[in-house]
């Protein structure tokens, strides 16, 4: 699988921005390929494995979870 991030002409190393990118990717995969539940966990596993010697992936993945929770709350409230 090859992923292309167009980034809307913006480059950012901020955990919030990276978490948002992962969240958008997750939503895109889920909406277009609902039958492949195994894909996103594999992407996140590879994301963790690529982070050697730092906690950057852990920070980004924690931020991803915060973004998911915010989105769920927004969906419930409207």
C-alpha angles and dihedrals in degrees: 000000000000120000124202120198110197090188094198089262092302130116118196136165093193114127091227092056093046090047090051090051091053091047092051089047090051092050092047093051092046094049097046101032106027092161096063103074091155096066102076095047088052091050091050091047091053090046090056093046093052091058103084121177100000141070096234095111091047091051092048093047091049088051089049089057091050090051091050091052092048090050093050091050091049090049091052095047097040 
